[in-house]
């Protein structure tokens, strides 16, 4: 069946909740690991303090109860959803809770609260019958709240703390980062736009722009994404979000058209903008120079990166042990540089374990995309999966001095309420798409 036929005649099982209860044995067995790891982590931290207080276990208990509740609801309402994505997610989330308790225990309550809200959002999106069909019908309407979020983020650049501010404070203890939900809306919009105009994108001849006017369908979204990325880079000084947004556009454009020339053209535009920004904006130049030689800025902009590299080097292969390192020397270690703390106390083995979890998430997400019932859901599942894993790649590479440092979070692990809730929303959408087909074990 072709993609067009699938869009016109979706499969009968799509969009309907399963009836009855079916035990998801593999998921239940895999969920035991993150729950046990989280409980063990909190036990070790309390042993280091010389006392074991049952009340201090509450984040691990909350994670375990939430895992069981989510598992039972999926068994009842969505037994055909993928059985590996939730355990992988909770393994990363549990590791994050342990590390946040270790590094900045005053943020544990906030992170756990964000986790609960995120899980509720995840379940709601997984069980939503309309699901991706709603996003497909209203693909152009979806960009309106995205424009609003982008505008709010840009306005924040001129008020309060000035350029670089990216969090909208709701109360003294709660705020949102507009760029986080904007990422999801952008993926949904681009997937709908590229899928609807797939034929134009696949057949347009860029070598004959005046003979084939359809090239406008390529350049308009390309320039739009380039403009958004440059605005984020210039006004918000958010290199991470700018790089992430443009990379996701490249991934979706290639998946929709299988044309490498779009990727090359888009990279050319982005490199041109980055070069102009490097020449014209001092903070962009400084960040690039710090990346090349952080030791020349060891008392200023390079201090954080140097301490992170020393922490990872100190960890060796198997680490110093949970609670045995000195990650507190790394500024904002519980957020931007949590990978450095993992490297110091869990060693290279811990870093490879984190990378492995994201790789498994990537494989399962793409497997869901391949078995999605139509081309739009394929693009959404692949785009969302690529979004989460690309974000992880960018911040991990920045923490290890492989790319210039960015200010984004490590999904499910770093401290950040909006980021955690957005990541769970992403998981819910991928699980919803996986419901449309009974995924067989691979």
ZAZASE-916995 format. One line per field, with one value per residue (C-alpha): x, z, y; residue number from 1; residue in three letters. Coordinates in nm, 4 decimals. Example, Ala and Ser with C-alpha at 12.3 -4.5 7.8 and 13.67 -1.06 7.14 Angstrom:
BEGIN
east	(1.2300 | 1.3670)
up	(0.7800 | 0.7140)
north	(-0.4500 | -0.1060)
seq	(1 | 2)
type	(ala | ser)
//
This chain:
BEGIN
east	(0.0000 | 0.1417 | 0.1798 | -0.1022 | -0.3369 | -0.2539 | -0.3370 | -0.6725 | -0.7550 | -0.5915 | -0.5856 | -0.8936 | -0.6948 | -0.5396 | -0.6843 | -0.8778 | -0.7921 | -0.7498 | -1.0258 | -0.9334 | -0.6191 | -0.3055 | 0.0040 | 0.3144 | 0.5622 | 0.8770 | 0.8036 | 0.7305 | 1.0583 | 1.2603 | 1.0969 | 1.2473 | 1.5934 | 1.5369 | 1.3353 | 1.6077 | 1.8867 | 1.7152 | 1.6490 | 2.0090 | 2.1412 | 1.9451 | 2.0543 | 2.4223 | 2.3851 | 2.2305 | 2.5018 | 2.7589 | 2.5814 | 2.6060 | 2.2332 | 1.9512 | 1.6210 | 1.3254 | 1.1665 | 1.4629 | 1.3669 | 1.0533 | 1.1794 | 1.2652 | 0.9274 | 0.7477 | 0.9353 | 0.8486 | 0.4797 | 0.4560 | 0.6257 | 0.3762 | 0.0765 | 0.1937 | 0.2606 | -0.0879 | -0.2604 | -0.0682 | -0.1579 | -0.5233 | -0.5551 | -0.2584 | -0.1188 | 0.0218 | 0.2424 | 0.6182 | 0.7379 | 1.0972 | 1.0659 | 0.9218 | 1.1863 | 1.4672 | 1.3183 | 1.2776 | 1.6324 | 1.7596 | 1.5128 | 1.6077 | 1.9767 | 1.8988 | 1.7111 | 2.0009 | 2.2550 | 2.0423 | 2.0024 | 2.3792 | 2.4656 | 2.1846 | 1.9390 | 1.7379 | 1.6170 | 1.5045 | 1.1481 | 1.1081 | 1.2511 | 1.0287 | 0.7210 | 0.8103 | 0.8507 | 0.4989 | 0.3462 | 0.5447 | 0.4226 | 0.0610 | 0.1130 | 0.2796 | -0.0150 | -0.2673 | -0.0911 | -0.0460 | -0.4170 | -0.5421 | -0.7408 | -0.7073 | -0.3349 | -0.1236 | -0.4334 | -0.5211 | -0.1747 | -0.1932 | -0.5244 | -0.4182 | -0.0537 | -0.0700 | -0.2648 | 0.0002 | 0.2588 | 0.0597 | 0.1336 | 0.4869 | 0.5198 | 0.3796 | 0.6369 | 0.9153 | 0.7974 | 0.7862 | 1.1382 | 1.2663 | 1.0919 | 1.2723 | 1.5949 | 1.5125 | 1.3656 | 1.4686 | 1.8161 | 1.8782 | 2.0269 | 2.0636 | 1.7599 | 1.5416 | 1.3125 | 0.9754 | 0.9143 | 0.5584 | 0.6267 | 0.9376 | 0.9712 | 0.8276 | 0.9084 | 0.8918 | 1.1413 | 0.9484 | 1.2014 | 1.1214 | 0.7554 | 0.8428 | 1.0633 | 0.7689 | 0.5382 | 0.8102 | 0.8539 | 0.4779 | 0.4519 | 0.7534 | 0.6377 | 0.2941 | 0.4350 | 0.7013 | 0.4651 | 0.1909 | 0.4370 | 0.6485 | 0.6171 | 0.7263 | 1.0278 | 1.1241 | 1.1039 | 1.2021 | 1.5204 | 1.7397 | 1.9778 | 1.7083 | 1.5459 | 1.3927 | 1.2529 | 1.1092 | 0.9350 | 0.8634 | 1.2044 | 1.0196 | 0.8682 | 1.2228 | 1.3660 | 1.0754 | 1.0910 | 1.4697 | 1.4980 | 1.2326 | 1.4285 | 1.7507 | 1.5862 | 1.4536 | 1.7953 | 1.9730 | 1.7218 | 1.7790 | 2.1529 | 2.1682 | 1.8962 | 1.8898 | 2.2505 | 2.1101 | 2.3548 | 2.2155 | 1.8548 | 1.9645 | 2.1757 | 1.9095 | 1.6241 | 1.8167 | 1.9458 | 1.5932 | 1.4884 | 1.7746 | 1.6772 | 1.3093 | 1.3883 | 1.6133 | 1.3688 | 1.0850 | 1.2769 | 1.5908 | 1.7804 | 2.1260 | 2.1437 | 1.8872 | 2.1099 | 2.4179 | 2.2318 | 2.0918 | 2.4311 | 2.5757 | 2.3181 | 2.3771 | 2.7572 | 2.7277 | 2.5102 | 2.7441 | 3.0458 | 2.8739 | 2.7763 | 3.1352 | 3.2649 | 2.9969 | 2.9060 | 3.1688 | 2.9996 | 2.9828 | 3.3522 | 3.4353 | 3.2474 | 3.4263 | 3.7665 | 3.6926 | 3.6128 | 3.9442 | 4.1572 | 3.9734 | 4.3017 | 4.3540 | 4.0293 | 4.0899 | 3.9766 | 3.6723 | 3.4634 | 3.6763 | 3.6662 | 3.3485 | 3.4705 | 3.8143 | 3.6641 | 3.4330 | 3.7244 | 3.9235 | 3.6237 | 3.5867 | 3.9620 | 3.9550 | 3.6809 | 3.8871 | 3.7214 | 3.4968 | 3.4729 | 3.5423 | 3.2100 | 2.8792 | 2.9358 | 3.3157 | 3.4076 | 3.4206 | 3.1790 | 3.0826 | 3.3832 | 3.1975 | 2.9557 | 2.5902 | 2.6934 | 2.3393 | 2.2113 | 2.4483 | 2.7341 | 2.5677 | 2.7539 | 3.0818 | 2.9554 | 2.8539 | 3.1976 | 3.3756 | 3.1724 | 3.0578 | 3.3584 | 3.3807 | 3.1513 | 2.8780 | 2.9178 | 2.9010 | 2.5911 | 2.4214 | 2.5192 | 2.3905 | 2.0506 | 2.0104 | 2.1188 | 1.8587 | 1.5959 | 1.7016 | 1.6715 | 1.3299 | 1.1994 | 1.3083 | 1.1606 | 0.8298 | 0.8647 | 0.9288 | 0.6146 | 0.3898 | 0.0770 | 0.1344 | 0.4075 | 0.3073 | 0.3333 | 0.6631 | 0.8033 | 0.6650 | 0.8060 | 1.1435 | 1.1585 | 1.0731 | 1.3195 | 1.5925 | 1.5097 | 1.5657 | 1.8777 | 2.0302 | 1.9807 | 2.1582 | 2.4405 | 2.4934 | 2.5162 | 2.7284 | 2.9702 | 2.9841 | 3.0601 | 3.3525 | 3.4860 | 3.3966 | 3.1809 | 3.1385 | 2.9526 | 2.5749 | 2.3234 | 2.0748 | 1.9909 | 2.0604 | 1.7066 | 1.5542 | 1.8803 | 1.9696 | 1.7788 | 1.5143 | 1.1398 | 1.0254 | 1.2786 | 1.1691 | 0.7981 | 0.8624 | 1.0681 | 0.7825 | 0.5382 | 0.7683 | 0.7684 | 0.3877 | 0.3579 | 0.5984 | 0.4124 | 0.0841 | 0.2173 | 0.3479 | -0.0085 | -0.1143 | 0.0902 | 0.1682 | 0.5463 | 0.7063 | 1.0304 | 1.3522)
up	(0.0000 | -0.0945 | 0.1495 | -0.0236 | 0.0001 | 0.3650 | 0.4326 | 0.2588 | 0.4066 | 0.7469 | 0.8929 | 1.0972 | 1.4151 | 1.4141 | 1.6589 | 1.8718 | 2.2230 | 2.2865 | 2.4703 | 2.7647 | 2.9651 | 2.8214 | 3.0351 | 2.8974 | 3.0517 | 2.8859 | 2.9936 | 3.3511 | 3.3741 | 3.2299 | 3.4665 | 3.7622 | 3.6658 | 3.6837 | 4.0043 | 4.1672 | 4.0417 | 4.1802 | 4.5172 | 4.5361 | 4.4497 | 4.7290 | 4.9715 | 4.8876 | 4.9333 | 5.2767 | 5.3796 | 5.3021 | 5.5449 | 5.8188 | 5.8594 | 5.6672 | 5.6816 | 5.5102 | 5.4472 | 5.2284 | 4.9878 | 4.8756 | 4.5239 | 4.4537 | 4.5927 | 4.3761 | 4.0693 | 4.1472 | 4.2086 | 3.8979 | 3.6895 | 3.8101 | 3.7485 | 3.3976 | 3.3226 | 3.4347 | 3.2405 | 2.9263 | 2.9785 | 3.0012 | 2.7442 | 2.5073 | 2.5158 | 2.1633 | 2.2455 | 2.2412 | 2.5531 | 2.5672 | 2.5487 | 2.8977 | 3.0799 | 2.8913 | 2.9840 | 3.3512 | 3.3659 | 3.2545 | 3.4784 | 3.7810 | 3.7186 | 3.6959 | 4.0269 | 4.2035 | 4.0593 | 4.1412 | 4.5000 | 4.5095 | 4.3491 | 4.4485 | 4.6865 | 4.7196 | 4.3617 | 4.4106 | 4.5047 | 4.1986 | 3.9649 | 4.1110 | 4.0800 | 3.7167 | 3.6604 | 3.7906 | 3.5729 | 3.2746 | 3.3258 | 3.3358 | 3.0112 | 2.8622 | 2.9513 | 2.8202 | 2.4840 | 2.4627 | 2.5231 | 2.3048 | 2.0255 | 1.7847 | 1.8401 | 1.5334 | 1.3139 | 1.4964 | 1.4393 | 1.0721 | 1.0159 | 1.1969 | 1.0947 | 1.0063 | 1.3196 | 1.5337 | 1.4272 | 1.5893 | 1.9505 | 1.8294 | 1.7044 | 2.0368 | 2.2314 | 2.0079 | 2.0576 | 2.4346 | 2.4273 | 2.2222 | 2.4458 | 2.7423 | 2.5716 | 2.6281 | 2.9793 | 3.3239 | 3.3144 | 2.9552 | 2.6661 | 2.7312 | 2.9570 | 2.8428 | 3.1371 | 3.1879 | 3.5638 | 3.6682 | 4.0431 | 4.2579 | 4.2429 | 3.9033 | 3.5486 | 3.1943 | 2.9122 | 2.5917 | 2.3619 | 2.5084 | 2.3974 | 2.0821 | 1.9758 | 1.9745 | 1.7877 | 1.5332 | 1.4650 | 1.4212 | 1.1870 | 0.9767 | 0.9522 | 0.8287 | 0.5893 | 0.4391 | 0.4085 | 0.2403 | -0.0093 | -0.0365 | -0.4141 | -0.4706 | -0.2431 | -0.4036 | -0.7679 | -0.7682 | -0.9637 | -0.7681 | -1.0626 | -1.2707 | -1.0259 | -1.2918 | -1.5013 | -1.2052 | -0.9742 | -0.7188 | -0.5682 | -0.3585 | -0.1596 | -0.0622 | 0.0067 | 0.2080 | 0.4928 | 0.4663 | 0.5115 | 0.7840 | 0.9885 | 0.9214 | 1.0451 | 1.3633 | 1.4364 | 1.3830 | 1.6023 | 1.8851 | 1.8397 | 1.8189 | 2.0578 | 2.3134 | 2.2775 | 2.2687 | 2.0504 | 2.1623 | 2.0632 | 1.7330 | 1.6416 | 1.7559 | 1.5641 | 1.2401 | 1.2745 | 1.3187 | 1.0019 | 0.8160 | 0.9493 | 0.8566 | 0.5155 | 0.4336 | 0.5648 | 0.3613 | 0.0350 | 0.0585 | -0.1136 | 0.0160 | -0.1773 | 0.0622 | 0.3532 | 0.1853 | 0.0946 | 0.4458 | 0.6055 | 0.3776 | 0.4973 | 0.8619 | 0.8300 | 0.6591 | 0.9412 | 1.2035 | 1.0337 | 1.0225 | 1.3884 | 1.4777 | 1.3035 | 1.4317 | 1.7801 | 2.0521 | 2.2686 | 1.9763 | 1.9055 | 2.2735 | 2.2983 | 1.9917 | 2.1251 | 2.4649 | 2.2869 | 2.1006 | 2.4044 | 2.7371 | 2.9314 | 2.8022 | 2.9835 | 3.2968 | 3.5326 | 3.3299 | 3.0501 | 3.0266 | 3.3967 | 3.3746 | 3.0800 | 3.2353 | 3.5612 | 3.3663 | 3.1730 | 3.4934 | 3.6563 | 3.3680 | 3.3672 | 3.7437 | 3.7042 | 3.4940 | 3.3658 | 3.6568 | 3.8472 | 4.2033 | 4.3262 | 4.3910 | 4.6404 | 4.6342 | 4.3752 | 4.3814 | 4.1032 | 4.3024 | 4.1535 | 3.8194 | 3.8066 | 3.7349 | 3.7388 | 3.8124 | 3.4843 | 3.1979 | 3.3082 | 3.4773 | 3.2372 | 3.3938 | 3.7390 | 3.5978 | 3.4404 | 3.7667 | 3.9943 | 3.7474 | 3.5168 | 3.1460 | 3.2080 | 3.3302 | 3.0298 | 2.7900 | 2.9713 | 2.9201 | 2.5525 | 2.5187 | 2.6623 | 2.4092 | 2.1267 | 2.2280 | 2.2460 | 1.8960 | 1.7579 | 1.9158 | 1.8060 | 1.4473 | 1.4636 | 1.5651 | 1.2739 | 1.0227 | 1.1288 | 1.1489 | 0.9321 | 0.7177 | 0.6050 | 0.8368 | 1.1500 | 1.0211 | 0.9995 | 1.3423 | 1.5186 | 1.3472 | 1.4024 | 1.7722 | 1.8295 | 1.6434 | 1.8417 | 2.1794 | 2.0775 | 1.8897 | 2.1973 | 2.4055 | 2.1516 | 2.1407 | 2.5177 | 2.5730 | 2.2986 | 2.4491 | 2.7960 | 2.6524 | 2.4385 | 2.1084 | 1.9971 | 2.1306 | 2.4596 | 2.4476 | 2.7221 | 2.6666 | 2.9074 | 2.8896 | 2.8379 | 3.1359 | 3.3351 | 3.3835 | 3.6201 | 3.4371 | 3.4916 | 3.1503 | 2.9743 | 3.1681 | 3.1047 | 2.7362 | 2.7078 | 2.8607 | 2.6179 | 2.3362 | 2.4745 | 2.4900 | 2.1229 | 2.0141 | 2.2277 | 2.0745 | 1.7233 | 1.8280 | 1.9307 | 1.5674 | 1.4983 | 1.7126 | 1.7404 | 1.7377 | 1.9279 | 1.7376)
north	(0.0000 | 0.3406 | 0.6300 | 0.8201 | 0.5236 | 0.4817 | 0.8443 | 0.8083 | 0.4684 | 0.4313 | 0.0852 | -0.0076 | -0.0614 | 0.2856 | 0.5357 | 0.2864 | 0.1769 | -0.1919 | -0.3711 | -0.5897 | -0.6494 | -0.8089 | -0.8581 | -0.6888 | -0.9315 | -0.8006 | -0.4441 | -0.5512 | -0.7439 | -0.4540 | -0.2030 | -0.3873 | -0.2632 | 0.1159 | 0.0801 | -0.1324 | 0.0973 | 0.4072 | 0.2461 | 0.1223 | 0.4686 | 0.6367 | 0.3628 | 0.4217 | 0.7975 | 0.7479 | 0.5004 | 0.7686 | 1.0003 | 0.7361 | 0.6757 | 0.5141 | 0.7002 | 0.5336 | 0.8720 | 0.9683 | 0.6880 | 0.8670 | 0.9630 | 0.5993 | 0.4885 | 0.7455 | 0.6216 | 0.2597 | 0.3289 | 0.5473 | 0.2766 | 0.0155 | 0.2419 | 0.3320 | -0.0349 | -0.1447 | 0.1324 | 0.0411 | -0.3268 | -0.2285 | 0.0482 | 0.0175 | -0.3377 | -0.3074 | -0.0063 | -0.0598 | -0.2430 | -0.1153 | 0.2634 | 0.3112 | 0.1006 | 0.2791 | 0.6156 | 0.5282 | 0.3951 | 0.7375 | 0.9209 | 0.7107 | 0.7730 | 1.1441 | 1.1462 | 0.9744 | 1.2176 | 1.5243 | 1.4015 | 1.3586 | 1.6947 | 1.9319 | 1.7644 | 2.0861 | 2.0302 | 1.6688 | 1.7639 | 1.9845 | 1.7215 | 1.4479 | 1.6718 | 1.7444 | 1.3708 | 1.2996 | 1.5725 | 1.4478 | 1.0904 | 1.2096 | 1.4005 | 1.0925 | 0.8702 | 1.1235 | 1.1448 | 0.7673 | 0.7033 | 0.9888 | 0.8227 | 1.1138 | 1.1380 | 1.2187 | 1.2492 | 1.5692 | 1.7096 | 1.6127 | 1.7907 | 2.1064 | 2.1175 | 2.4874 | 2.5763 | 2.4082 | 2.6612 | 2.9448 | 2.8450 | 2.7743 | 3.1318 | 3.2537 | 3.0513 | 3.1771 | 3.5361 | 3.4913 | 3.3506 | 3.6423 | 3.8967 | 3.7413 | 3.8425 | 4.2096 | 4.2045 | 4.0892 | 3.9446 | 4.0531 | 3.8534 | 3.4839 | 3.4622 | 3.1727 | 3.0902 | 3.2547 | 3.2808 | 3.1956 | 3.2047 | 3.2262 | 2.8463 | 2.7634 | 2.8717 | 2.7399 | 2.7411 | 2.8287 | 2.6599 | 2.3160 | 2.2732 | 2.4685 | 2.1763 | 1.9339 | 2.1711 | 2.2321 | 1.8606 | 1.8133 | 2.1126 | 2.0153 | 1.6536 | 1.7653 | 2.0240 | 1.7982 | 1.5031 | 1.7081 | 1.8575 | 1.5436 | 1.5186 | 1.8787 | 1.8356 | 1.5051 | 1.6177 | 1.9865 | 2.0667 | 2.3040 | 2.3319 | 2.5038 | 2.7488 | 2.9750 | 2.6915 | 2.5003 | 2.7454 | 2.4737 | 2.5488 | 2.8067 | 2.5195 | 2.4264 | 2.7695 | 2.9121 | 2.6534 | 2.6446 | 3.0210 | 3.0081 | 2.7531 | 2.9403 | 3.2612 | 3.0994 | 2.9489 | 3.2799 | 3.4652 | 3.2190 | 3.2466 | 3.6262 | 3.7404 | 3.4598 | 3.3467 | 2.9940 | 2.8032 | 2.4686 | 2.5402 | 2.6983 | 2.3958 | 2.1501 | 2.3160 | 2.3318 | 1.9757 | 1.8405 | 2.0231 | 1.8536 | 1.5104 | 1.5462 | 1.6961 | 1.4029 | 1.1412 | 1.2943 | 1.3274 | 1.1080 | 1.3913 | 1.4691 | 1.7975 | 1.9503 | 1.8572 | 2.0042 | 2.3245 | 2.3622 | 2.3031 | 2.5682 | 2.8210 | 2.7353 | 2.7505 | 3.0881 | 3.2206 | 3.0768 | 3.2390 | 3.5780 | 3.5391 | 3.4483 | 3.7609 | 3.9998 | 3.8730 | 3.8674 | 3.6032 | 3.3581 | 3.4138 | 3.3702 | 3.0427 | 2.9084 | 3.0172 | 2.8608 | 2.5367 | 2.5433 | 2.6351 | 2.6463 | 2.6702 | 3.0238 | 3.1166 | 2.9072 | 3.1843 | 3.2832 | 3.1330 | 2.8184 | 2.7283 | 2.5175 | 2.3113 | 2.2566 | 2.1311 | 1.8992 | 1.7499 | 1.7016 | 1.5318 | 1.2863 | 1.2165 | 1.1595 | 0.9013 | 0.6629 | 0.3484 | 0.2517 | 0.5799 | 0.6845 | 0.5495 | 0.7202 | 1.0005 | 0.9589 | 1.2210 | 1.6010 | 1.7051 | 2.0143 | 2.1920 | 2.1979 | 2.4949 | 2.4015 | 2.0358 | 1.9122 | 2.0587 | 2.1376 | 1.9111 | 1.6175 | 1.3869 | 1.5062 | 1.4001 | 1.0615 | 1.0279 | 1.1058 | 0.8799 | 0.6097 | 0.6295 | 0.5587 | 0.2626 | 0.4995 | 0.7313 | 0.4355 | 0.3105 | 0.6485 | 0.6518 | 0.2955 | 0.3903 | 0.6705 | 0.4401 | 0.1821 | 0.4575 | 0.5664 | 0.2132 | 0.1528 | 0.4918 | 0.4319 | 0.0819 | 0.2384 | 0.4819 | 0.2043 | 0.0178 | 0.3247 | 0.2931 | 0.6055 | 0.8418 | 1.1257 | 0.9121 | 0.7761 | 1.1283 | 1.2240 | 0.9166 | 0.9469 | 1.3240 | 1.3045 | 1.0223 | 1.2101 | 1.5249 | 1.3601 | 1.1686 | 1.4633 | 1.6812 | 1.4175 | 1.3960 | 1.7736 | 1.8208 | 1.5077 | 1.6158 | 1.9651 | 1.8272 | 1.6287 | 1.9176 | 1.7543 | 2.0484 | 2.4056 | 2.4082 | 2.4537 | 2.5235 | 2.2421 | 1.9610 | 1.5890 | 1.4475 | 1.2610 | 1.2929 | 1.6609 | 1.8856 | 2.0868 | 2.0688 | 2.1919 | 1.9726 | 1.6634 | 1.7222 | 1.7887 | 1.4700 | 1.2679 | 1.4316 | 1.3213 | 0.9670 | 0.9708 | 1.0653 | 0.7916 | 0.5340 | 0.6527 | 0.5891 | 0.2472 | 0.1516 | 0.1452 | -0.1626 | -0.4657 | -0.4371 | -0.7778 | -0.8388 | -0.7763)
seq	(1 | 2 | 3 | 4 | 5 | 6 | 7 | 8 | 9 | 10 | 11 | 12 | 13 | 14 | 15 | 16 | 17 | 18 | 19 | 20 | 21 | 22 | 23 | 24 | 25 | 26 | 27 | 28 | 29 | 30 | 31 | 32 | 33 | 34 | 35 | 36 | 37 | 38 | 39 | 40 | 41 | 42 | 43 | 44 | 45 | 46 | 47 | 48 | 49 | 50 | 51 | 52 | 53 | 54 | 55 | 56 | 57 | 58 | 59 | 60 | 61 | 62 | 63 | 64 | 65 | 66 | 67 | 68 | 69 | 70 | 71 | 72 | 73 | 74 | 75 | 76 | 77 | 78 | 79 | 80 | 81 | 82 | 83 | 84 | 85 | 86 | 87 | 88 | 89 | 90 | 91 | 92 | 93 | 94 | 95 | 96 | 97 | 98 | 99 | 100 | 101 | 102 | 103 | 104 | 105 | 106 | 107 | 108 | 109 | 110 | 111 | 112 | 113 | 114 | 115 | 116 | 117 | 118 | 119 | 120 | 121 | 122 | 123 | 124 | 125 | 126 | 127 | 128 | 129 | 130 | 131 | 132 | 133 | 134 | 135 | 136 | 137 | 138 | 139 | 140 | 141 | 142 | 143 | 144 | 145 | 146 | 147 | 148 | 149 | 150 | 151 | 152 | 153 | 154 | 155 | 156 | 157 | 158 | 159 | 160 | 161 | 162 | 163 | 164 | 165 | 166 | 167 | 168 | 169 | 170 | 171 | 172 | 173 | 174 | 175 | 176 | 177 | 178 | 179 | 180 | 181 | 182 | 183 | 184 | 185 | 186 | 187 | 188 | 189 | 190 | 191 | 192 | 193 | 194 | 195 | 196 | 197 | 198 | 199 | 200 | 201 | 202 | 203 | 204 | 205 | 206 | 207 | 208 | 209 | 210 | 211 | 212 | 213 | 214 | 215 | 216 | 217 | 218 | 219 | 220 | 221 | 222 | 223 | 224 | 225 | 226 | 227 | 228 | 229 | 230 | 231 | 232 | 233 | 234 | 235 | 236 | 237 | 238 | 239 | 240 | 241 | 242 | 243 | 244 | 245 | 246 | 247 | 248 | 249 | 250 | 251 | 252 | 253 | 254 | 255 | 256 | 257 | 258 | 259 | 260 | 261 | 262 | 263 | 264 | 265 | 266 | 267 | 268 | 269 | 270 | 271 | 272 | 273 | 274 | 275 | 276 | 277 | 278 | 279 | 280 | 281 | 282 | 283 | 284 | 285 | 286 | 287 | 288 | 289 | 290 | 291 | 292 | 293 | 294 | 295 | 296 | 297 | 298 | 299 | 300 | 301 | 302 | 303 | 304 | 305 | 306 | 307 | 308 | 309 | 310 | 311 | 312 | 313 | 314 | 315 | 316 | 317 | 318 | 319 | 320 | 321 | 322 | 323 | 324 | 325 | 326 | 327 | 328 | 329 | 330 | 331 | 332 | 333 | 334 | 335 | 336 | 337 | 338 | 339 | 340 | 341 | 342 | 343 | 344 | 345 | 346 | 347 | 348 | 349 | 350 | 351 | 352 | 353 | 354 | 355 | 356 | 357 | 358 | 359 | 360 | 361 | 362 | 363 | 364 | 365 | 366 | 367 | 368 | 369 | 370 | 371 | 372 | 373 | 374 | 375 | 376 | 377 | 378 | 379 | 380 | 381 | 382 | 383 | 384 | 385 | 386 | 387 | 388 | 389 | 390 | 391 | 392 | 393 | 394 | 395 | 396 | 397 | 398 | 399 | 400 | 401 | 402 | 403 | 404 | 405 | 406 | 407 | 408 | 409 | 410 | 411 | 412 | 413 | 414 | 415 | 416 | 417 | 418 | 419 | 420 | 421 | 422 | 423 | 424 | 425 | 426 | 427 | 428 | 429 | 430 | 431 | 432 | 433 | 434 | 435 | 436 | 437 | 438 | 439 | 440 | 441 | 442)
type	(unk | unk | unk | unk | unk | unk | unk | unk | unk | unk | unk | unk | unk | unk | unk | unk | unk | unk | unk | unk | unk | unk | unk | unk | unk | unk | unk | unk | unk | unk | unk | unk | unk | unk | unk | unk | unk | unk | unk | unk | unk | unk | unk | unk | unk | unk | unk | unk | unk | unk | unk | unk | unk | unk | unk | unk | unk | unk | unk | unk | unk | unk | unk | unk | unk | unk | unk | unk | unk | unk | unk | unk | unk | unk | unk | unk | unk | unk | unk | unk | unk | unk | unk | unk | unk | unk | unk | unk | unk | unk | unk | unk | unk | unk | unk | unk | unk | unk | unk | unk | unk | unk | unk | unk | unk | unk | unk | unk | unk | unk | unk | unk | unk | unk | unk | unk | unk | unk | unk | unk | unk | unk | unk | unk | unk | unk | unk | unk | unk | unk | unk | unk | unk | unk | unk | unk | unk | unk | unk | unk | unk | unk | unk | unk | unk | unk | unk | unk | unk | unk | unk | unk | unk | unk | unk | unk | unk | unk | unk | unk | unk | unk | unk | unk | unk | unk | unk | unk | unk | unk | unk | unk | unk | unk | unk | unk | unk | unk | unk | unk | unk | unk | unk | unk | unk | unk | unk | unk | unk | unk | unk | unk | unk | unk | unk | unk | unk | unk | unk | unk | unk | unk | unk | unk | unk | unk | unk | unk | unk | unk | unk | unk | unk | unk | unk | unk | unk | unk | unk | unk | unk | unk | unk | unk | unk | unk | unk | unk | unk | unk | unk | unk | unk | unk | unk | unk | unk | unk | unk | unk | unk | unk | unk | unk | unk | unk | unk | unk | unk | unk | unk | unk | unk | unk | unk | unk | unk | unk | unk | unk | unk | unk | unk | unk | unk | unk | unk | unk | unk | unk | unk | unk | unk | unk | unk | unk | unk | unk | unk | unk | unk | unk | unk | unk | unk | unk | unk | unk | unk | unk | unk | unk | unk | unk | unk | unk | unk | unk | unk | unk | unk | unk | unk | unk | unk | unk | unk | unk | unk | unk | unk | unk | unk | unk | unk | unk | unk | unk | unk | unk | unk | unk | unk | unk | unk | unk | unk | unk | unk | unk | unk | unk | unk | unk | unk | unk | unk | unk | unk | unk | unk | unk | unk | unk | unk | unk | unk | unk | unk | unk | unk | unk | unk | unk | unk | unk | unk | unk | unk | unk | unk | unk | unk | unk | unk | unk | unk | unk | unk | unk | unk | unk | unk | unk | unk | unk | unk | unk | unk | unk | unk | unk | unk | unk | unk | unk | unk | unk | unk | unk | unk | unk | unk | unk | unk | unk | unk | unk | unk | unk | unk | unk | unk | unk | unk | unk | unk | unk | unk | unk | unk | unk | unk | unk | unk | unk | unk | unk | unk | unk | unk | unk | unk | unk | unk | unk | unk | unk | unk | unk | unk | unk | unk | unk | unk | unk | unk | unk | unk | unk | unk | unk)
//
